[in-house]
Amino acid sequence: MYKYNRADYMSGKCNHHDYYSQFVSKGTIYLVGVVIGKGAILDSEMHDFSDIQDIKWERAAMIIVDGLPALSAANGGKITLEDKIHVLKAAAYMIKRNPELVK
């Protein structure tokens, strides 16, 4: 289940982080910790993690499963690569703020 849909996000009812973080699960956090790497996340100096190679985000986006049904429903039945990467980066932000989420 999700709190905000795409229309809410586009109208400004919620911000970017709030919209995409609602689709982050424990599995998503684990995936980001493994594929992107906790060290890379903690070492990142960019708020959007753009100093981490795009190929890493794209690889993780090919694996992500958790949260996709809700994301699809909130997006009106479609999910883009960019949507998946935004969810992954929301998980990375959570790890950056709370490194104990990943071993």
N, C-alpha and C positions, 0 to 999 in steps of 0.2 A: 504494500500500500504506500501511497505517496501523499505528501501534504500539498505540494504545488504542482501544477501542470505547466506545460510550455507557455500557454497564454498568460499565466500568472507571472512567469519569468519575463516574457517579452513586454508586459505592461508595467513592469517595475514593482509588482507586488512582493517579489522576493529578489534577492541579489544572486549573482552568479554562483557564489560558493554555496549558499543555502539551497539553491535548486539542485545542483549536481551532488552535493554531499548527502542528500536524502537517499541516494541510490548506492551509497557505499556500505558494504557489509564487512564482517570479519574476514570473509574469504577474499574480498577485494583488497583489504589492507594486507593480508598475507601475500597475495599475488604481487602487489606493488613492492613489498619488502623483498621478495625473492627476485623478481624480474628486473626491477629498477635498482634495487639495493638500498638498504637503510643508510649506508655510508654516503652514497651519492645524494640521497635526499637531504641528509643532515649537512652535507658539504655545500649544497646548492646555495648560491648567493642571489638567485633571481626569485622574485615572488611567484612567478608562473613556471618555475623549474625549466625555463628555456635553455639553461646551460647544461641540461641533460639531453643527450642525443635523441633526436626524433625517432630513430629506429627502435630504441628501447621502448618508447611509449607505444609505437605501432605494434611491436611484438606482443606487448602486454595486452593491447586492445584486441588482438586476435585470440587471446586466451580467456579474457574476462567472460564470466557467465552470470555470476551473482548480480542481482539488481537489474538485469536487462529486461525481464518482463514488465517491471514497474516503470522503467525508463521508457520502454516502448509505449506503454499505455499513456504515460504523461506526455509523450511527444506525438500523440495522435497516430500511433502505429508504426512509426519509423525511427530508426536509430542510425546515425552516421558515425563514421570513424572518429570525427571530432567530438561527438557526444561521448563516446567511450573514453577517449583521452581526457576529456574534462572530468569524468567520474574518477578515472585513475589519478589525476592530479589533485582532485579533492581528497582522495585517500592519502596521497603523498603529503598534503598539507596537514592532515590529521597526524601523520607519523612525525612530521617536523615539529609539531606543537607538543606531541606526546610520544617520544621515542620508545617508551616502554610497550607500546602497542605491538612492536615487532621485536622478536628475540635477536 
